[in-house]
């Protein structure tokens, strides 16, 4: 088990082993399809992109948020989104924004795993159905970017405290637990 502080360095990421359990503390952002699309469009057009995206840990999550009386936000639930939805976007997101880790569920494509290998990124699997437990690891909401995309699609910024457990399911060598399981199913069939 590893406790890591974000932002992660390339060295941190490349030291992680396939199957290892990780807890993260520090800045984490959420992002689903629309956030990825906007970020890539803005970068292509030379528009400013929120600095928090650079060297980020991106959680594929559309959190349920509640507005507090003081005007701030609290997270109610933060379950992982199926990451395959972002397969066409991540191979470009990873090098464009130097993404160091992606948190989600269900794995990602070979093209994404190859980008992780080439640029120093890992995929951390979160347990589906554990939205309340994962929300507890997102200690404090520190802001929101692109709120016009809607609650689920906006980029929420959190200060996390022992977010996890997360499993290294695709490592920075491009090795994938999902590929290993699929290969064993074919072999055993």
C-alpha angles and dihedrals in degrees: 000000000000130000108204133185119221140256087064122214122224087248091056091050096046090051093060116104127218109265094019118140116236137188119195131208125182136039118359129166131202124227139167133173100304095046090051093047093049094046092052093045092050092048091049091049093047093245122146115271120198108272091227088075093067113094088356136162103227118203112203093223140125098207124205105236133192125206111232125217090253089059095254127114134249125196115237100179134000113184120170119257120226101271096208086080088073097046094110092049107040098068087064097035094055097061096031094057101019091241109196102189139011121202119201146106135271101026132258140259128283088251090057092046089051091052089050090053094046097047106027108259135136136206114229115198117219123196114261113230093031096101096133094046092048091048088060088062091055091078101181136008108227099181150315132246125200094011087169088076089069132255096289096044102039121102106254117195119213140179101220129205115199095333106190162339089253124172123218096238098164116027131204089265089064092250113147132202087205091057090049093051092047091049091051091050091052091046093049095045 
